[in-house]
């Protein structure tokens, strides 16, 4: 454990995907799980389900001390538990094949004891391997393994890592853009491009070509149509920790995140457009030498929301009797009305720039323009200052 758990190195960071699975820098994590399982979980239990929780907690606590997962996911804990289960079964199988299989139990008990195993546990393990119950289970597993038609070609590499590598190859923005059918095909194709199950892969490709939407990962995608429903607690091509329920919940979260990201990008684009428009207004007013007028907006509001009238200094109406020399060139110009979030709520046309003009009983004020609304986009946009006649753009 010296190389993996060096105190001087501190925590190792493990990247995870949207589903909570390690998808990069996970080699050290896999090795650590194997070492900790062999060190802390006795081999005397028939199955991983029989292992007491305190032994499992020792492993997970050490993993959390030595590794930091880069991001959040819905299945990190489930992923670790499944990997511990796999390592536990693999460890016992390896010991059986190397030390016990086809050998005299009495001789094995007195022979060399494997590392990290006590003499008492070793004798219990040897007796368990030679019990009638274990032999029956072992014979059944041998038959089941002989029926395997689609062995994976990935070795120690996980499905999540394969999905991440494929996303990197395509410059995809997310691992979620790679379907499980594509991962399944890669997982059953050798490095020399030899396909393990050509008939299955051919059917997959035919369905995907005829119906592109079937390639998108779901419980009724091309993989399900070819191989049937997934067994309980698993989803083919998705890797450890993922079943139908986890996938459904994670997909909902991914969809929400993508929607928020899209809205954020759209808002950024709107702000850029508005900033450019503001620059143009500044340039226009500067060329006209209009005194005390900036590219900010005059404000009219009622309640919590705001709308903006184009032009003006942004202050309250000026009651001065002296009108500044504002050029009539602005009259007839098209404009947009914005709220404080820089969203366009209406389009209109400037019809007056006279600060002495009476509008519903009060002077318009210096820096404010009278606008005729041509198109209202957000009818329930509140006015900054109601005049006793209007409260929202929709009732103007």
C-alpha positions in Angstrom: 0.0 0.0 0.0 3.0 2.2 0.2 2.8 3.6 -3.3 -0.9 4.3 -3.3 -1.3 5.7 0.2 1.7 7.8 0.5 1.0 10.4 3.2 3.2 13.0 1.5 1.1 13.1 -1.6 -2.1 14.1 0.0 -5.5 13.3 -1.5 -5.7 12.0 -5.1 -8.4 13.6 -7.2 -10.7 11.3 -9.2 -12.8 12.8 -12.0 -16.3 11.6 -12.3 -19.0 11.9 -15.0 -22.6 13.2 -14.7 -23.7 9.8 -13.5 -21.2 9.8 -10.6 -18.8 7.2 -12.1 -15.1 7.7 -12.2 -14.2 8.4 -15.8 -10.6 9.6 -15.6 -7.7 9.2 -13.3 -9.4 6.2 -11.9 -6.6 3.6 -12.1 -5.2 4.4 -8.6 -8.8 4.2 -7.2 -9.3 0.7 -8.7 -6.0 -0.5 -7.3 -6.8 1.0 -3.9 -10.2 -0.7 -3.7 -8.6 -4.1 -4.4 -5.8 -3.6 -1.8 -8.3 -2.4 0.9 -10.7 -5.2 0.3 -8.0 -7.8 0.6 -6.7 -6.2 3.7 -9.9 -5.5 5.6 -12.6 -8.0 4.5 -12.1 -11.6 5.7 -12.5 -14.3 3.1 -14.6 -16.5 5.3 -17.9 -15.0 4.1 -19.9 -16.9 1.5 -20.9 -13.7 -0.3 -20.3 -10.0 -0.2 -23.9 -9.5 1.1 -22.9 -11.4 4.2 -20.0 -9.1 5.0 -20.7 -7.0 8.1 -21.1 -3.2 7.5 -18.2 -2.3 9.8 -15.7 -4.1 7.4 -17.2 -2.3 4.4 -17.0 1.0 6.3 -13.3 0.6 7.0 -12.7 0.4 3.2 -14.9 3.3 2.3 -13.6 5.5 5.1 -10.0 5.0 3.9 -11.0 5.7 0.3 -12.7 9.0 1.4 -9.5 9.9 3.3 -7.2 9.3 0.3 -9.4 10.3 -2.6 -11.4 13.3 -3.5 -14.1 13.0 -6.2 -14.0 15.9 -8.6 -17.7 16.8 -8.8 -20.9 15.3 -7.4 -22.9 12.3 -8.6 -25.8 10.2 -7.6 -24.0 6.9 -7.6 -20.5 7.4 -6.2 -21.4 5.4 -3.1 -23.1 2.7 -5.1 -20.2 2.6 -7.6 -17.7 2.0 -4.8 -19.9 -0.7 -3.2 -20.2 -2.6 -6.5 -16.5 -2.4 -7.1 -15.8 -3.7 -3.6 -18.2 -6.6 -4.3 -16.4 -7.4 -7.5 -12.9 -7.2 -5.9 -14.1 -9.5 -3.0 -15.4 -12.1 -5.4 -12.3 -11.9 -7.6 -10.0 -12.2 -4.6 -11.6 -15.4 -3.3 -11.8 -16.9 -6.8 -8.0 -16.2 -7.3 -7.1 -17.8 -4.0 -9.2 -20.9 -4.8 -7.7 -21.4 -8.2 -4.1 -20.9 -7.0 -4.2 -22.8 -3.7 -7.3 -25.0 -3.3 -8.7 -26.3 -6.6 -8.0 -30.0 -7.3 -5.8 -30.3 -4.2 -6.0 -32.3 -1.0 -7.8 -30.0 1.6 -5.7 -31.4 4.5 -2.4 -30.6 2.6 -3.7 -27.1 1.6 -4.6 -26.3 5.2 -1.1 -27.0 6.4 0.6 -25.4 3.4 1.6 -21.8 2.8 -0.9 -19.2 3.8 -1.7 -16.3 1.4 -0.8 -12.7 2.5 -3.3 -10.8 4.7 -5.0 -14.1 5.7 -4.9 -15.5 9.2 -4.4 -19.3 9.7 -7.8 -19.7 11.2 -9.5 -17.8 8.3 -7.5 -19.8 5.8 -8.7 -23.2 7.2 -12.3 -22.0 7.3 -12.0 -20.8 3.6 -10.5 -24.2 2.5 -13.4 -26.1 4.2 -15.9 -23.7 2.6 -14.4 -24.2 -0.9 -14.7 -28.0 -0.4 -18.3 -28.0 0.9 -21.1 -29.6 -1.1 -22.9 -26.3 -1.2 -19.9 -24.4 -2.7 -19.3 -27.2 -5.2 -22.9 -27.0 -6.4 -22.7 -23.2 -6.8 -19.3 -23.5 -8.5 -20.5 -26.1 -11.0 -23.6 -24.0 -11.9 -21.3 -20.9 -12.4 -19.1 -22.9 -14.8 -22.1 -23.8 -16.9 -23.4 -20.2 -16.9 -19.9 -18.9 -18.0 -19.9 -21.4 -20.8 -23.1 -19.8 -22.2 -21.5 -16.4 -22.3 -21.7 -15.2 -26.0 -20.4 -11.7 -25.7 -17.2 -11.5 -23.5 -15.9 -8.0 -22.9 -12.6 -7.0 -24.4 -11.9 -4.1 -22.0 -9.9 -5.9 -19.4 -9.7 -3.7 -16.3 -10.9 -0.6 -18.1 -14.4 0.4 -17.1 -17.4 1.3 -19.3 -17.3 4.8 -17.9 -13.7 5.3 -18.9 -14.4 4.0 -22.4 -17.4 6.4 -22.7 -15.1 9.3 -21.6 -12.4 8.3 -24.1 -14.9 8.3 -26.9 -16.3 11.7 -25.9 -12.7 13.0 -25.9 -12.1 11.6 -29.4 -15.2 13.4 -30.7 -14.5 16.6 -28.8 -17.9 16.2 -27.2 -18.9 18.6 -24.4 -20.2 15.8 -22.2 -19.8 12.0 -21.8 -23.6 11.8 -21.9 -23.4 12.5 -25.7 -22.0 9.0 -26.1 -24.8 6.3 -26.2 -24.5 3.0 -24.4 -25.0 1.2 -27.7 -21.7 2.8 -28.9 -19.9 1.9 -25.7 -21.3 -1.7 -25.9 -19.9 -2.0 -29.5 -16.5 -0.7 -28.4 -16.5 -3.0 -25.4 -17.0 -6.1 -27.6 -14.5 -5.2 -30.3 -10.8 -6.2 -30.0 -7.9 -3.8 -30.7 -7.5 -5.4 -34.2 -11.1 -4.5 -34.9 -12.3 -8.1 -34.6 -16.0 -8.1 -33.4 -16.8 -10.6 -30.7 -20.5 -10.9 -31.6 -20.9 -9.8 -35.2 -24.5 -10.8 -35.5 -25.5 -8.6 -32.5 -23.4 -5.7 -33.6 -24.8 -5.8 -37.1 -28.4 -5.8 -35.8 -27.6 -2.8 -33.5 -26.2 -0.8 -36.4 -29.2 -1.7 -38.7 -31.7 -0.4 -36.1 -29.6 2.7 -35.4 -29.4 3.5 -39.1 -33.1 3.0 -39.7 -34.1 4.9 -36.6 -31.4 7.4 -35.3 -33.4 8.2 -32.2 -33.0 4.5 -31.1 -29.3 5.3 -30.5 -30.0 7.7 -27.7 -29.6 5.9 -24.4 -32.9 4.9 -22.8 -34.6 1.8 -21.4 -36.1 1.1 -24.9 -33.1 1.9 -27.2 -31.5 -0.2 -29.8 -29.6 -2.2 -27.3 -32.8 -3.2 -25.5 -34.4 -4.1 -28.9 -31.6 -6.4 -29.8 -30.7 -8.0 -26.4 -34.0 -7.6 -24.5 -34.6 -5.9 -21.2 -31.8 -5.3 -18.8 -31.6 -7.6 -15.7 -32.5 -6.1 -12.4 -29.9 -3.7 -11.0 -28.0 -3.4 -14.3 -27.9 -1.5 -17.5 -25.8 -2.9 -20.3 -23.1 -0.6 -21.6 -23.3 1.8 -18.6 -20.9 0.3 -16.2 -20.9 -0.2 -12.4 -23.4 1.7 -10.2 -26.0 2.3 -12.9 -29.5 0.7 -13.0 -32.8 2.0 -14.5 -33.7 4.0 -11.5 -30.3 5.7 -11.1 -30.2 6.4 -14.8 -33.7 8.0 -14.8 -32.9 10.2 -11.8 -29.5 11.2 -13.2 -30.9 11.9 -16.7 -33.4 14.3 -15.2 -30.6 16.2 -13.4 -28.5 16.2 -16.6 -31.4 17.6 -18.6 -32.0 20.4 -16.0 -28.3 21.3 -16.0 -28.1 21.4 -19.8 -31.2 23.6 -19.9 -29.7 26.0 -17.4 -26.4 26.1 -19.4 -28.4 26.9 -22.6 -30.3 29.7 -20.9 -27.1 31.1 -19.5 -25.5 31.1 -23.0 -28.6 32.7 -24.5 -28.6 35.4 -21.8 -24.9 36.1 -22.5 -25.7 36.5 -26.2 -28.5 39.0 -25.4 -26.3 41.0 -23.1 -23.6 41.2 -25.8 -26.2 42.4 -28.4 -27.5 45.0 -25.9 -24.1 46.2 -25.0 -23.3 46.7 -28.7 -26.6 48.6 -29.1 -25.7 50.8 -26.1 -22.3 51.6 -27.7 -24.1 52.7 -30.9 -26.4 54.9 -28.9 -23.4 56.5 -27.1 -21.7 57.1 -30.4 -24.9 58.7 -31.9 -25.5 61.0 -28.9 -21.8 62.0 -28.7 -21.8 63.0 -32.4 -25.0 65.1 -31.8 -23.3 66.9 -28.8 -26.4 66.3 -26.7 -25.6 67.8 -23.2 -26.1 65.6 -20.0 -27.4 62.6 -22.0 -25.8 59.2 -21.6 -26.4 55.7 -23.0 -28.1 54.7 -19.8 -31.9 54.4 -19.7 -34.7 56.3 -18.2 -36.7 54.2 -15.7 -40.4 53.8 -15.1 -41.5 51.2 -12.6 -44.4 50.0 -10.4 -43.8 47.2 -7.9 -40.8 44.9 -8.1 -40.2 44.6 -11.8 -38.8 47.3 -14.1 -39.0 48.5 -17.7 -36.8 51.0 -19.4 -37.6 53.8 -21.9 -34.7 54.3 -24.3 -32.4 57.3 -23.8 -32.0 59.7 -21.0 -29.8 60.1 -17.9 -31.6 57.5 -15.8 -32.6 60.0 -13.2 -36.1 61.3 -12.1 -37.9 63.8 -14.3 -36.3 67.3 -14.3 -38.9 70.0 -13.6 -36.6 72.8 -14.8 -38.4 75.3 -17.1 -35.3 75.5 -19.3 -35.3 72.9 -22.1 -31.8 71.7 -23.2 -31.0 71.9 -26.9 -31.9 68.3 -27.8 -31.7 67.5 -31.5 -34.9 66.5 -33.4 -32.9 63.9 -35.2 -34.0 61.3 -32.6 -37.7 61.7 -33.5 -38.9 58.8 -35.6 -36.1 56.5 -34.5 -37.0 52.9 -33.7 -36.1 51.8 -30.2 -36.4 48.8 -27.8 -37.6 48.9 -24.2 -35.5 46.9 -21.7 -35.9 45.7 -18.1 -33.1 45.6 -15.6 -32.2 42.1 -16.7 -31.5 43.6 -20.2 -34.4 41.7 -21.6 -36.4 43.3 -24.4 -40.0 43.8 -23.3 -41.3 46.0 -26.1 -40.4 47.8 -29.4 -41.4 51.4 -30.2 -40.7 54.7 -32.0 -39.5 58.0 -30.4 -42.1 60.7 -31.1 -40.9 63.5 -28.8 -37.8 64.5 -27.0 -39.3 67.7 -25.4 -38.6 67.6 -21.6 -41.4 70.2 -21.1 -44.0 68.0 -22.7 -46.9 67.1 -20.4 -47.7 63.4 -20.3 -50.7 62.5 -18.2 -50.5 65.6 -16.0 -46.7 65.8 -15.5 -43.7 67.0 -17.4 -41.7 64.3 -19.2 -38.5 65.7 -17.9 -35.0 66.2 -19.1 -33.5 63.1 -20.7 -36.7 61.2 -21.1 -38.4 60.5 -24.5 -42.0 59.9 -25.4 -42.3 56.5 -27.2 -45.2 55.1 -29.1 -45.3 51.3 -28.5 -45.3 49.3 -31.8 -44.9 45.8 -30.3 -45.3 44.6 -26.7 -43.4 41.4 -26.0 -43.9 41.1 -22.2 -47.4 42.4 -21.5 -47.2 42.0 -17.7 -44.0 44.0 -17.4 -44.6 46.5 -14.6 -44.0 50.3 -15.0 -41.4 51.9 -12.8 -43.8 54.8 -12.0 -47.5 54.4 -12.5 -49.4 57.5 -13.6 -52.8 56.5 -12.4 -53.7 55.4 -15.9 -51.3 52.5 -16.6 -49.7 49.8 -14.5 -48.2 47.4 -17.0 -47.2 47.6 -20.6 -50.1 45.5 -21.6 -52.7 48.1 -20.5 -51.0 51.1 -22.1 
